[in-house]
Amino acid sequence: MGINILRMARNKRSKKQIFQLFTQYGIHIWAILIIANAVMLYAYQFASHAANKSDTTLNILNINTPTPSIQIVPSTPSIQPSSAPLGPSIYLAFSVPGIGSGSSVMKPLHFKRTLTVFLFSPDVNSLNHTVKPLYTIQGTATFDSNPYSSTYTSFVSPIFDLGSDVKDGNYQIAFRTNLSLRTLIKQSQTDIGGEIFSLAKGNDTIQIPLQTVLMGDTIPNQGDNSIDVSDYNAFINCYGSKNTSTFCKGKNYGDFNDDGVIDGVDYNILLRSLDVLSQEGVAAPKLSPSPMIPYRVTRLKNPTTPIPTKNKQITTSPTASTVTPPSGGNPIIGFILFLLFIIIIGAIGIVLYFKNEKIHNLINTLIHLSPTGEPSSEETETPETPEEIQEGQEKSTEQAVEDATTTAIPTPAEQIVQTKQSPPPANSSIVEKDCYVKTKGSDETDTGMWLLLTDDNGAINAHYAKKDAKDGFCKVKGIMKTENDKTFLEILELTAE
């Protein structure tokens, strides 16, 4: 009986403690917390529902583009031809140097390019210029401007019809586009010959991995699969302001990144192509480090060659009038609700600061809340008597002697170790290079500029603390930095050549 009474008393005491814990901050605090969590939950659901769009409504992102975008998924191409292919078909996607991620051109002037596919016998050297292909098929490839696509900023032909004339069999496949060399499809870059594909009418479309073309084959108009002195001379004669001459008018002899001008960026793309050919053992002309031509450039007039209209391969996506607008909540309202949640949480903090003494003292300690900005001392120091002053002086003298005896003097070996561990000199990471400078605009503080530097090794971002940089070839000296997950060259000196 006595044990049961003790248990009942203990249970009542624990319930009372729980109730006190629940009510020690006041019922109004708990009410505010419940409201804040309800608002946060609704804001999350509202914003996530607004962001949920169907694949059809994603096309609304590209209503204002020059041509409808492509939505490609390698396993199931989203663009289908108007009718079934007449012969074997391939899925072909390729990137162009200077266009796309890591370059300054994300939207080229021309969204369609000519695409020529060559079929070679499996037992011939398809890299030999004198070997003729068995079949040559003309078509087009379209620029993929859909940021949700796996081939974003590449040129794509999802179902390229090789035609009914192609006989069933094994072939090597090569292709070229405007101003490019032929690209042979290989299993590995070190292979001497191309990969063998089995082509037959009625089979599934053959998926070819993403390819990268080499630019520079500008003469003749349809290309001769080589970059020689004639191509280089045509490039020089149309560089910069010369592209308005009679020789260049209506033609494109060097705008490889399709931005409307022929400048130092295009020249570096040409140099990179020649460097790749040299590494593969192909004879290529030796060029000077930079062309002795003016840096001022003007826009090209009719910069690309006409595109053949036969063998149409692409059917565009639905027009803007057929796009269904997204349904669901408005993300702006979701943001407002989230802001309301933050305000409610701030109100709870203010109430706790003034109602709870522990939190009040903790915040005062953290921010040193006092008229002078220094921590306030709650203990009042009493004046010392002469005896206490004399005793303190004696202790200070003894402490000083003890410190002097216990202080360790570093040995010569330790001094050598400390010398070896000293930081390296500040100029150990300075980078100096000759490159072509292209301005990208002012930085976030509007006190400097962001630049794009290109040379034989490619393009990198750079920051210049001044605002007087101009496009052209320059000698650059700086230090590589990484800030906010962004790597760039901080320019210390910039000298025009």
Buried (B, 14 or more C-beta within 10 A) or exposed (E): EEEEEEEEEEEEEEEEEEEEEEEEBEEEBEEBBEEBEEBBEBBBEBBEBBEEBEEBBBBBBBEEEEBBBBBBEBEEBBBEBEEEBBBBBBBBBBBBBBBBEEBBBEEBBBBBBBBBBBBBBBEBEBBEEEEEBBBEBBBBBBBBBBEEBEBBBBBBBBBBBBBEEBBEBEBBBBBBBBBBBBBBBBEEEEEEBBBEBEBEBEEEBBEBEEBEBBBBBBBEEEBBBBBBEBBBEBBBBBBBBBBEEEEBEEBBBBBBBBBBBBBBBBBBBBBBBBBBBEEEEBEBEEBEEBBEBEBEBEEBEEBBBEBEEEBEBBEEBEEEEEBEEBEEBEBEBBEEBBEBBEEBEEEBEEBBEEBBEEBBEEBBEEEEEEEEEEEEEEEEEEEEEEEEEEEEEEEEEEEEEEEEEEEEEEEEEEEEEEEEEEEEEEEEEEBEBBBBBBBEEEBEEEEBBBBBBBBEEEBBBBBBEEEEBEBBBBBBBBBEEEEEEEEBBBBBEBEEE
